[in-house]
């Protein structure tokens, strides 16, 4: 069966909250009911039908034809199914996802994959700051699932990450993996200064060592079996990240300013 398609009429006049447009939430709604759902974020009574033309189809597969930097909270708390976006999106894409797959052909804004617990997210372009990091007032970032970013990530990617696998192909900003609790971050491009600052556990893998905190300890070249397993699992999704994981790696343990059981890995 064909997917349910939302075709963008024109650039939205305000930021939109698209968290209601997930397979589970739309499964029992008619097309007419979907068109009446409120998605505006101001006092303007903006509804789905004002912004999108609908083509009815299978509710388990949702496609957005046309994107915008004002598309906020797309696939938020999604539990199953597929959402595909032909274009860019705004803030909090895949926030709190539990399952399913979100594919974005363009860029994403800040806080993508924040609080995600499962599922798979693929971002075809760059993403903003705080990839997989907790929202303001929350204590934990991404806690499961797989995230692939084809472009660059901004600052503080995977701040307070607790679980999961994140691969960023073209680099990340400063303080990547800051305050990590656990999980794995692979960055196949240049990384800004001070990755892993205040991390307790977890692994950050990079192609070269930037400036790091003096509280990381050089442990030398270390044989690590799990990197080969991760390389195999990433081979189809991100060959660039997989190639980095197959190299001999040198380990820096830390951050000893905290629990100190995390690690930075770079080619030996």
LUMZAFI-632313 format. One record per residue (C-alpha): residue number from 1; residue in one letter; x, y, z. Coordinates in steps of 0.02 Angstrom, whole numbers, plus 50000, padded with zeros to 5 digits. Layout:
+-----+---------+-------+-------+-------+
! num ! residuo !     x !     y !     z !
+-----+---------+-------+-------+-------+
! NUM !       A !     X !     Y !     Z !
...
+-----+---------+-------+-------+-------+
//
This chain:
+-----+---------+-------+-------+-------+
! num ! residuo !     x !     y !     z !
+-----+---------+-------+-------+-------+
!   1 !       X ! 50000 ! 50000 ! 50000 !
!   2 !       X ! 50058 ! 50177 ! 49966 !
!   3 !       X ! 50120 ! 50286 ! 50111 !
!   4 !       X ! 50025 ! 50429 ! 50190 !
!   5 !       X ! 50100 ! 50584 ! 50110 !
!   6 !       X ! 50104 ! 50762 ! 50178 !
!   7 !       X ! 50152 ! 50883 ! 50039 !
!   8 !       X ! 50207 ! 51054 ! 50097 !
!   9 !       X ! 50102 ! 51194 ! 50020 !
!  10 !       X ! 50226 ! 51334 ! 50057 !
!  11 !       X ! 50353 ! 51386 ! 50189 !
!  12 !       X ! 50263 ! 51389 ! 50358 !
!  13 !       X ! 50231 ! 51560 ! 50433 !
!  14 !       X ! 50280 ! 51498 ! 50607 !
!  15 !       X ! 50367 ! 51352 ! 50691 !
!  16 !       X ! 50264 ! 51193 ! 50688 !
!  17 !       X ! 50246 ! 51056 ! 50819 !
!  18 !       X ! 50232 ! 50896 ! 50716 !
!  19 !       X ! 50240 ! 50775 ! 50864 !
!  20 !       X ! 50060 ! 50720 ! 50832 !
!  21 !       X ! 50101 ! 50655 ! 50658 !
!  22 !       X ! 50170 ! 50482 ! 50698 !
!  23 !       X ! 50105 ! 50312 ! 50639 !
!  24 !       X ! 50031 ! 50263 ! 50807 !
!  25 !       X ! 49942 ! 50428 ! 50834 !
!  26 !       X ! 49868 ! 50431 ! 50659 !
!  27 !       X ! 49823 ! 50247 ! 50645 !
!  28 !       X ! 49639 ! 50267 ! 50688 !
!  29 !       X ! 49608 ! 50440 ! 50612 !
!  30 !       X ! 49525 ! 50479 ! 50447 !
!  31 !       X ! 49606 ! 50598 ! 50323 !
!  32 !       X ! 49479 ! 50732 ! 50371 !
!  33 !       X ! 49522 ! 50713 ! 50556 !
!  34 !       X ! 49708 ! 50722 ! 50518 !
!  35 !       X ! 49685 ! 50884 ! 50422 !
!  36 !       X ! 49604 ! 50962 ! 50575 !
!  37 !       X ! 49747 ! 50923 ! 50696 !
!  38 !       X ! 49824 ! 51079 ! 50772 !
!  39 !       X ! 50009 ! 51099 ! 50736 !
!  40 !       X ! 50036 ! 51286 ! 50763 !
!  41 !       X ! 50142 ! 51350 ! 50906 !
!  42 !       X ! 50069 ! 51525 ! 50924 !
!  43 !       X ! 49894 ! 51593 ! 50953 !
!  44 !       X ! 49861 ! 51571 ! 50767 !
!  45 !       X ! 49745 ! 51418 ! 50747 !
!  46 !       X ! 49857 ! 51331 ! 50619 !
!  47 !       X ! 49806 ! 51155 ! 50569 !
!  48 !       X ! 49878 ! 51015 ! 50463 !
!  49 !       X ! 49767 ! 51057 ! 50314 !
!  50 !       X ! 49827 ! 51237 ! 50314 !
!  51 !       X ! 50008 ! 51183 ! 50289 !
!  52 !       X ! 50000 ! 51016 ! 50197 !
!  53 !       X ! 49904 ! 50931 ! 50058 !
!  54 !       X ! 49866 ! 50751 ! 50107 !
!  55 !       X ! 49872 ! 50596 ! 50000 !
!  56 !       X ! 49794 ! 50454 ! 50097 !
!  57 !       X ! 49889 ! 50293 ! 50122 !
!  58 !       X ! 49960 ! 50168 ! 50245 !
!  59 !       X ! 49975 ! 50252 ! 50415 !
!  60 !       X ! 50127 ! 50147 ! 50460 !
!  61 !       X ! 50231 ! 50237 ! 50328 !
!  62 !       X ! 50225 ! 50427 ! 50329 !
!  63 !       X ! 50314 ! 50536 ! 50202 !
!  64 !       X ! 50340 ! 50724 ! 50206 !
!  65 !       X ! 50364 ! 50791 ! 50030 !
!  66 !       X ! 50458 ! 50953 ! 50062 !
!  67 !       X ! 50544 ! 51002 ! 50222 !
!  68 !       X ! 50575 ! 51159 ! 50324 !
!  69 !       X ! 50686 ! 51218 ! 50466 !
!  70 !       X ! 50520 ! 51256 ! 50554 !
!  71 !       X ! 50469 ! 51072 ! 50563 !
!  72 !       X ! 50497 ! 51042 ! 50750 !
!  73 !       X ! 50475 ! 50879 ! 50849 !
!  74 !       X ! 50452 ! 50768 ! 50699 !
!  75 !       X ! 50441 ! 50583 ! 50751 !
!  76 !       X ! 50438 ! 50633 ! 50934 !
!  77 !       X ! 50406 ! 50481 ! 51045 !
!  78 !       X ! 50376 ! 50372 ! 50892 !
!  79 !       X ! 50359 ! 50188 ! 50938 !
!  80 !       X ! 50348 ! 50099 ! 50770 !
!  81 !       X ! 50331 ! 50127 ! 50584 !
!  82 !       X ! 50427 ! 50237 ! 50464 !
!  83 !       X ! 50437 ! 50425 ! 50439 !
!  84 !       X ! 50530 ! 50494 ! 50289 !
!  85 !       X ! 50565 ! 50679 ! 50259 !
!  86 !       X ! 50616 ! 50744 ! 50089 !
!  87 !       X ! 50706 ! 50899 ! 50149 !
!  88 !       X ! 50765 ! 50979 ! 50310 !
!  89 !       X ! 50684 ! 50984 ! 50482 !
!  90 !       X ! 50694 ! 51092 ! 50637 !
!  91 !       X ! 50726 ! 51057 ! 50821 !
!  92 !       X ! 50703 ! 50896 ! 50920 !
!  93 !       X ! 50687 ! 50776 ! 50774 !
!  94 !       X ! 50666 ! 50599 ! 50843 !
!  95 !       X ! 50659 ! 50664 ! 51021 !
!  96 !       X ! 50608 ! 50524 ! 51138 !
!  97 !       X ! 50592 ! 50394 ! 51000 !
!  98 !       X ! 50559 ! 50217 ! 51060 !
!  99 !       X ! 50562 ! 50123 ! 50895 !
! 100 !       X ! 50534 ! 50133 ! 50709 !
! 101 !       X ! 50640 ! 50226 ! 50583 !
! 102 !       X ! 50658 ! 50411 ! 50544 !
! 103 !       X ! 50749 ! 50462 ! 50384 !
! 104 !       X ! 50785 ! 50645 ! 50345 !
! 105 !       X ! 50863 ! 50685 ! 50177 !
! 106 !       X ! 50923 ! 50859 ! 50229 !
! 107 !       X ! 50986 ! 50946 ! 50385 !
! 108 !       X ! 50914 ! 50943 ! 50561 !
! 109 !       X ! 50911 ! 51073 ! 50699 !
! 110 !       X ! 50966 ! 51067 ! 50881 !
! 111 !       X ! 50927 ! 50924 ! 50999 !
! 112 !       X ! 50900 ! 50790 ! 50867 !
! 113 !       X ! 50878 ! 50618 ! 50949 !
! 114 !       X ! 50868 ! 50697 ! 51122 !
! 115 !       X ! 50809 ! 50566 ! 51246 !
! 116 !       X ! 50787 ! 50433 ! 51111 !
! 117 !       X ! 50768 ! 50257 ! 51183 !
! 118 !       X ! 50768 ! 50152 ! 51024 !
! 119 !       X ! 50738 ! 50149 ! 50839 !
! 120 !       X ! 50847 ! 50212 ! 50698 !
! 121 !       X ! 50875 ! 50392 ! 50643 !
! 122 !       X ! 50968 ! 50445 ! 50486 !
! 123 !       X ! 51005 ! 50628 ! 50448 !
! 124 !       X ! 51068 ! 50658 ! 50272 !
! 125 !       X ! 51145 ! 50829 ! 50304 !
! 126 !       X ! 51217 ! 50922 ! 50453 !
! 127 !       X ! 51132 ! 50935 ! 50622 !
! 128 !       X ! 51135 ! 51072 ! 50751 !
! 129 !       X ! 51205 ! 51078 ! 50927 !
! 130 !       X ! 51160 ! 50953 ! 51064 !
! 131 !       X ! 51135 ! 50800 ! 50953 !
! 132 !       X ! 51069 ! 50666 ! 51072 !
! 133 !       X ! 51089 ! 50782 ! 51222 !
! 134 !       X ! 50957 ! 50810 ! 51357 !
! 135 !       X ! 50831 ! 50950 ! 51340 !
! 136 !       X ! 50840 ! 51091 ! 51466 !
! 137 !       X ! 50786 ! 51024 ! 51635 !
! 138 !       X ! 50816 ! 50841 ! 51591 !
! 139 !       X ! 50958 ! 50734 ! 51658 !
! 140 !       X ! 50995 ! 50608 ! 51521 !
! 141 !       X ! 51025 ! 50616 ! 51335 !
! 142 !       X ! 51005 ! 50475 ! 51209 !
! 143 !       X ! 50974 ! 50308 ! 51295 !
! 144 !       X ! 50966 ! 50184 ! 51151 !
! 145 !       X ! 50948 ! 50160 ! 50966 !
! 146 !       X ! 51060 ! 50201 ! 50818 !
! 147 !       X ! 51088 ! 50374 ! 50745 !
! 148 !       X ! 51182 ! 50408 ! 50583 !
! 149 !       X ! 51226 ! 50587 ! 50531 !
! 150 !       X ! 51296 ! 50603 ! 50354 !
! 151 !       X ! 51357 ! 50781 ! 50383 !
! 152 !       X ! 51429 ! 50872 ! 50533 !
! 153 !       X ! 51360 ! 50887 ! 50709 !
! 154 !       X ! 51368 ! 51048 ! 50809 !
! 155 !       X ! 51436 ! 51074 ! 50985 !
! 156 !       X ! 51407 ! 50955 ! 51130 !
! 157 !       X ! 51349 ! 50809 ! 51027 !
! 158 !       X ! 51296 ! 50665 ! 51141 !
! 159 !       X ! 51309 ! 50766 ! 51301 !
! 160 !       X ! 51255 ! 50651 ! 51444 !
! 161 !       X ! 51230 ! 50505 ! 51325 !
! 162 !       X ! 51183 ! 50348 ! 51421 !
! 163 !       X ! 51164 ! 50210 ! 51290 !
! 164 !       X ! 51157 ! 50181 ! 51103 !
! 165 !       X ! 51268 ! 50207 ! 50951 !
! 166 !       X ! 51291 ! 50374 ! 50863 !
! 167 !       X ! 51397 ! 50392 ! 50705 !
! 168 !       X ! 51436 ! 50563 ! 50631 !
! 169 !       X ! 51525 ! 50556 ! 50465 !
! 170 !       X ! 51598 ! 50729 ! 50433 !
! 171 !       X ! 51648 ! 50794 ! 50604 !
! 172 !       X ! 51581 ! 50874 ! 50762 !
! 173 !       X ! 51603 ! 51034 ! 50861 !
! 174 !       X ! 51678 ! 51063 ! 51032 !
! 175 !       X ! 51642 ! 50959 ! 51187 !
! 176 !       X ! 51578 ! 50807 ! 51092 !
! 177 !       X ! 51526 ! 50674 ! 51216 !
! 178 !       X ! 51538 ! 50790 ! 51365 !
! 179 !       X ! 51473 ! 50714 ! 51527 !
! 180 !       X ! 51441 ! 50547 ! 51442 !
! 181 !       X ! 51371 ! 50413 ! 51557 !
! 182 !       X ! 51391 ! 50269 ! 51433 !
! 183 !       X ! 51363 ! 50226 ! 51250 !
! 184 !       X ! 51469 ! 50246 ! 51093 !
! 185 !       X ! 51500 ! 50400 ! 50985 !
! 186 !       X ! 51596 ! 50377 ! 50822 !
! 187 !       X ! 51650 ! 50535 ! 50730 !
! 188 !       X ! 51734 ! 50501 ! 50563 !
! 189 !       X ! 51783 ! 50682 ! 50530 !
! 190 !       X ! 51873 ! 50822 ! 50625 !
! 191 !       X ! 51819 ! 50849 ! 50805 !
! 192 !       X ! 51827 ! 51012 ! 50903 !
! 193 !       X ! 51920 ! 51033 ! 51065 !
! 194 !       X ! 51891 ! 50945 ! 51231 !
! 195 !       X ! 51790 ! 50792 ! 51182 !
! 196 !       X ! 51733 ! 50684 ! 51328 !
! 197 !       X ! 51752 ! 50820 ! 51458 !
! 198 !       X ! 51683 ! 50756 ! 51624 !
! 199 !       X ! 51632 ! 50589 ! 51547 !
! 200 !       X ! 51605 ! 50448 ! 51671 !
! 201 !       X ! 51595 ! 50300 ! 51553 !
! 202 !       X ! 51570 ! 50274 ! 51368 !
! 203 !       X ! 51676 ! 50276 ! 51211 !
! 204 !       X ! 51717 ! 50414 ! 51087 !
! 205 !       X ! 51808 ! 50363 ! 50927 !
! 206 !       X ! 51889 ! 50497 ! 50817 !
! 207 !       X ! 52010 ! 50502 ! 50669 !
! 208 !       X ! 52132 ! 50617 ! 50760 !
! 209 !       X ! 52159 ! 50682 ! 50935 !
! 210 !       X ! 52108 ! 50865 ! 50962 !
! 211 !       X ! 52150 ! 50964 ! 51118 !
! 212 !       X ! 52088 ! 50863 ! 51267 !
! 213 !       X ! 52075 ! 50892 ! 51454 !
! 214 !       X ! 52236 ! 50852 ! 51551 !
! 215 !       X ! 52136 ! 50729 ! 51656 !
! 216 !       X ! 52140 ! 50597 ! 51518 !
! 217 !       X ! 52277 ! 50466 ! 51531 !
! 218 !       X ! 52370 ! 50395 ! 51381 !
! 219 !       X ! 52350 ! 50205 ! 51389 !
! 220 !       X ! 52439 ! 50171 ! 51225 !
! 221 !       X ! 52384 ! 50057 ! 51082 !
! 222 !       X ! 52252 ! 49938 ! 51150 !
! 223 !       X ! 52173 ! 49786 ! 51064 !
! 224 !       X ! 51985 ! 49805 ! 51074 !
! 225 !       X ! 51868 ! 49668 ! 51014 !
! 226 !       X ! 51707 ! 49769 ! 51016 !
! 227 !       X ! 51764 ! 49891 ! 50881 !
! 228 !       X ! 51767 ! 49752 ! 50751 !
! 229 !       X ! 51590 ! 49703 ! 50799 !
! 230 !       X ! 51531 ! 49883 ! 50783 !
! 231 !       X ! 51620 ! 49898 ! 50616 !
! 232 !       X ! 51523 ! 49749 ! 50551 !
! 233 !       X ! 51357 ! 49819 ! 50612 !
! 234 !       X ! 51393 ! 49990 ! 50536 !
! 235 !       X ! 51463 ! 49928 ! 50370 !
! 236 !       X ! 51299 ! 49945 ! 50276 !
! 237 !       X ! 51239 ! 50104 ! 50362 !
! 238 !       X ! 51401 ! 50204 ! 50371 !
! 239 !       X ! 51553 ! 50131 ! 50279 !
! 240 !       X ! 51655 ! 50284 ! 50327 !
! 241 !       X ! 51629 ! 50255 ! 50513 !
! 242 !       X ! 51657 ! 50068 ! 50491 !
! 243 !       X ! 51829 ! 50098 ! 50411 !
! 244 !       X ! 51882 ! 50201 ! 50562 !
! 245 !       X ! 51828 ! 50064 ! 50681 !
! 246 !       X ! 51933 ! 49934 ! 50589 !
! 247 !       X ! 52096 ! 50027 ! 50620 !
! 248 !       X ! 52216 ! 49994 ! 50764 !
! 249 !       X ! 52170 ! 50117 ! 50900 !
! 250 !       X ! 52259 ! 50208 ! 51040 !
! 251 !       X ! 52165 ! 50233 ! 51203 !
! 252 !       X ! 52154 ! 50383 ! 51319 !
! 253 !       X ! 52062 ! 50343 ! 51480 !
! 254 !       X ! 51958 ! 50467 ! 51576 !
! 255 !       X ! 51892 ! 50585 ! 51621 !
! 256 !       X ! 51984 ! 50555 ! 51786 !
! 257 !       X ! 51908 ! 50715 ! 51853 !
! 258 !       X ! 51751 ! 50609 ! 51873 !
! 259 !       X ! 51730 ! 50420 ! 51878 !
! 260 !       X ! 51862 ! 50401 ! 51744 !
! 261 !       X ! 51800 ! 50242 ! 51659 !
! 262 !       X ! 51770 ! 50320 ! 51489 !
! 263 !       X ! 51887 ! 50319 ! 51340 !
! 264 !       X ! 51941 ! 50418 ! 51188 !
! 265 !       X ! 52003 ! 50310 ! 51044 !
! 266 !       X ! 52106 ! 50373 ! 50897 !
! 267 !       X ! 52209 ! 50283 ! 50764 !
! 268 !       X ! 52371 ! 50217 ! 50838 !
+-----+---------+-------+-------+-------+
//
